[in-house]
Each structure stands twice: as C-alpha cells, then as structure tokens.
Amino acid sequence: MAMALAITGLTAYVVATNPALMGLMFQYPNAIWVFALAELALVVGLSAAIEKLSLPVATLMFIVYAILNGVTFSALFYVYTMGSLATTFFVTAGTFGAMSAVGFFIKKDLSGIGRILIMALIGLIIATVVNIFLQSRGLEMIATYLGVLIFVGLTAYDTQKIKKMFMMAPDAGAHTQKYAVLGALTLYLDFINLFLYLLRMFGNRK
C-alpha cells in the first residue's frame, strides 16, 4: 500500500511539473474519463479475477492502477496549493493510521458496522452522481462530510477484515500473497478517498 501511494504521488508530481505532459492533459480533457474507466476496469478485474491471476500479474495491475491514479491526480496541483496538499496528506496519514490501529487491536467484531458503511457508500455514490446534474452546494457539503465518516469507518473495518483473513491463512505462499495485494488495494482506496474528501474540506484552492 505504501509503495502504491509513493508511486501515485511521484507520478502526479512528475506529470504536474512537466509542461508537455500537462499540455496534453489540457489539450485532450476527455482523456481523464479514459483514465477513470481504465482505473475502474483494473480494480474490478483485480478483485473479480484474483483467484485466476498469478502473483506477478496481480502486482503489476496494482502498480498500473497506482500510476494511472497519479496521472489523474496531477490536476490537483493546479487546483490546490502545495501547502494544503501536503497538510491534507499528513492529516489523512494520521487519521488513517489511528483508525487502522483501532481496527487491528479492537476486540469488537466490526462486521455489522462494515455492512452499514458499505450501504452508506453506495448511497454516497448515488448522491454524488445525482449532484453532477443538480450542482447543489449543500448536497456536495453533506456528501463530503459523510465521505470522511464513511472512509474513516471503512479503514478500521477493512483492517480488521484483512487481519482475520490472514490469521486463517494456512501459509504465506503465492495464494496468500495475492490476497495481500488485494488487501493493500483495499486500504489504498480507503486512504485515497479519505484524502480526497478531506481535501475538499480543508484544501486551499488556487
């Protein structure tokens, strides 16, 4: 997960500081949708076909996803100040670390809370899509605060789920390592989404 975050951050910075690459991004703005669809396809494909994929292929798909995410995130450097990006990243890291520790050490089973959070996430996605057409500032703010709460909770839930899964693993062979990649992707998505929602709340726009 840490490797993927580093790849995403480095890719975003390289693209954002390269005038030629950013020129292509602005020249072909619809390319962002191509990247988004490719990212979605990689996540769905990796999650659905983890049993059939080899460990190197699963790892490569995760790395490609992190790179594509970095390309799309390069636009953030043009929307938000560098200081607010750095501050929000460290706030996200602290929040994520604390909630992941809660999920790892807490004795209470978080499965019930996890199911509620997943349903809330589906509702959040629907509300976000609807707001593309409504353009409601109020709904956007509500979705932002809900998004933070949902991914804070999911961080603890996913950490506990991954811990339980590996406690039951018979060994640390290739099969288990493939699920380690899938677990890393899950926590990576929690971190990235938490970062984006916190950035909406605290980021200083240029």
Rosetta blueprint (number, residue, H / E / L):
1 M L
2 A H
3 M H
4 A H
5 L H
6 A H
7 I H
8 T H
9 G H
10 L H
11 T H
12 A H
13 Y H
14 V H
15 V H
16 A H
17 T L
18 N L
19 P H
20 A H
21 L H
22 M H
23 G H
24 L H
25 M H
26 F H
27 Q H
28 Y L
29 P L
30 N L
31 A H
32 I H
33 W H
34 V H
35 F H
36 A H
37 L H
38 A H
39 E H
40 L H
41 A H
42 L H
43 V H
44 V H
45 G H
46 L H
47 S H
48 A H
49 A L
50 I L
51 E L
52 K L
53 L L
54 S L
55 L H
56 P H
57 V H
58 A H
59 T H
60 L H
61 M H
62 F H
63 I H
64 V H
65 Y H
66 A H
67 I H
68 L H
69 N H
70 G H
71 V H
72 T H
73 F H
74 S L
75 A L
76 L H
77 F H
78 Y H
79 V H
80 Y E
81 T L
82 M H
83 G H
84 S H
85 L H
86 A H
87 T H
88 T H
89 F H
90 F H
91 V H
92 T H
93 A H
94 G H
95 T H
96 F H
97 G H
98 A H
99 M H
100 S H
101 A H
102 V H
103 G H
104 F H
105 F H
106 I L
107 K L
108 K L
109 D L
110 L L
111 S H
112 G H
113 I H
114 G H
115 R H
116 I H
117 L H
118 I H
119 M H
120 A H
121 L H
122 I H
123 G H
124 L H
125 I H
126 I H
127 A H
128 T H
129 V H
130 V H
131 N H
132 I H
133 F H
134 L H
135 Q L
136 S L
137 R H
138 G H
139 L H
140 E H
141 M H
142 I H
143 A H
144 T H
145 Y H
146 L H
147 G H
148 V H
149 L H
150 I H
151 F H
152 V H
153 G H
154 L H
155 T H
156 A H
157 Y H
158 D H
159 T H
160 Q H
161 K H
162 I H
163 K H
164 K H
165 M H
166 F H
167 M H
168 M L
169 A L
170 P L
171 D L
172 A L
173 G L
174 A H
175 H H
176 T H
177 Q H
178 K H
179 Y H
180 A H
181 V H
182 L H
183 G H
184 A H
185 L H
186 T H
187 L H
188 Y H
189 L H
190 D H
191 F H
192 I H
193 N H
194 L H
195 F H
196 L H
197 Y H
198 L H
199 L H
200 R H
201 M H
202 F H
203 G L
204 N L
205 R E
206 K L
